[in-house]
Amino acid sequence: TTCVDDVGWVKHVLTWRLSRDLCMDIDRVYATGFSNGAMFTYELGVAMGSQLAAVVPFAGSFHPGFLRTPAVPVPLMDVHGSQDMEVPANLTTSHDGWFYVLVDTITN
């Protein structure tokens, strides 16, 4: 972890830069990411679910130990290969010894 507020930065960019300066419709924003970016996508879904149209993580899972539930339901499309050994999709430990959480654990 760091002292950087990544979620706060994304909120700032959406509310100030994109909506005000670029006239972007912030009701139609989707968050997506690959691998570690997918882990952050889940975090954005939890923290900003009411501000996102949906989250679409690719080949990633929740950060180890990150089991918070969104305050509101968030549309989700999870894309993950069944033979991914870096961040396994089937609730096992990866090659690095970390245990990654299955999507059903958080969405049910």
C-alpha positions in Angstrom: 0.0 0.0 0.0 1.0 3.6 -0.4 -0.2 7.0 0.9 -1.7 7.8 -2.5 -5.5 7.9 -2.7 -6.0 6.3 -6.1 -9.8 6.1 -5.8 -9.9 9.8 -4.7 -7.8 10.7 -7.8 -10.2 8.8 -10.1 -13.2 10.6 -8.5 -11.5 13.9 -9.0 -10.8 13.2 -12.6 -14.4 12.1 -13.3 -16.1 14.9 -11.5 -13.9 17.8 -12.3 -11.8 17.2 -15.4 -14.0 15.0 -17.5 -17.5 16.2 -16.7 -16.7 19.9 -16.3 -13.9 20.6 -18.8 -14.7 18.0 -21.4 -18.5 17.8 -21.0 -18.4 14.1 -20.7 -21.5 12.2 -19.6 -20.3 10.8 -16.3 -23.4 8.6 -16.0 -21.9 6.4 -18.8 -18.5 5.7 -17.4 -17.2 2.1 -17.3 -14.2 1.0 -15.3 -12.0 -1.7 -16.7 -8.5 -3.0 -16.1 -6.2 -6.0 -16.7 -4.4 -8.0 -14.0 -3.5 -5.6 -11.2 -5.6 -3.0 -13.0 -8.5 -5.5 -12.7 -8.0 -5.6 -9.0 -8.2 -1.8 -8.9 -11.4 -2.0 -11.1 -13.0 -4.1 -8.3 -11.9 -1.5 -5.8 -13.5 1.3 -7.9 -16.7 -0.7 -8.1 -16.9 -0.9 -4.3 -15.9 2.7 -3.7 -17.7 4.3 -6.6 -20.5 1.9 -7.6 -23.2 4.5 -7.8 -21.0 6.6 -10.1 -20.1 3.9 -12.6 -22.3 2.3 -15.3 -20.4 -1.0 -14.8 -17.1 -2.6 -14.0 -15.3 -5.0 -16.3 -12.1 -6.5 -14.9 -10.0 -8.8 -17.1 -7.7 -11.5 -15.6 -7.8 -10.2 -12.0 -9.5 -10.7 -8.7 -10.0 -8.8 -5.6 -6.9 -7.7 -3.8 -5.9 -10.3 -1.1 -7.9 -9.6 2.0 -10.3 -7.1 0.2 -13.8 -8.3 0.9 -15.9 -5.2 1.2 -19.3 -5.2 -0.4 -20.5 -2.2 -2.6 -23.1 0.0 -1.0 -25.2 -0.4 -4.1 -25.4 -3.2 -6.7 -22.8 -2.7 -9.4 -23.2 -4.3 -12.9 -20.2 -6.6 -13.4 -18.7 -8.5 -16.3 -15.8 -10.6 -15.1 -13.4 -12.0 -17.8 -11.0 -14.5 -16.5 -9.3 -17.6 -17.9 -9.7 -20.9 -16.0 -6.0 -21.8 -16.4 -4.6 -18.5 -15.2 -1.9 -19.4 -12.7 -0.8 -15.8 -11.9 -4.1 -14.8 -10.4 -6.3 -18.0 -10.4 -10.0 -17.7 -11.1 -10.9 -20.8 -9.1 -10.2 -19.6 -5.5 -6.7 -21.1 -5.1 -3.4 -19.7 -4.1 -1.2 -18.4 -6.9 2.4 -19.0 -7.6 3.2 -16.0 -5.3 1.5 -17.7 -2.3 -1.3 -15.2 -2.1 -4.9 -16.3 -1.9 -7.2 -14.6 -4.3 -11.0 -14.4 -3.7 -13.5 -15.8 -6.1 -16.0 -13.3 -7.6 -19.0 -15.2 -6.1 -17.7 -14.5 -2.6 -18.3 -10.8 -3.1 -21.3 -10.7 -5.4 -23.6 -13.1 -3.5 
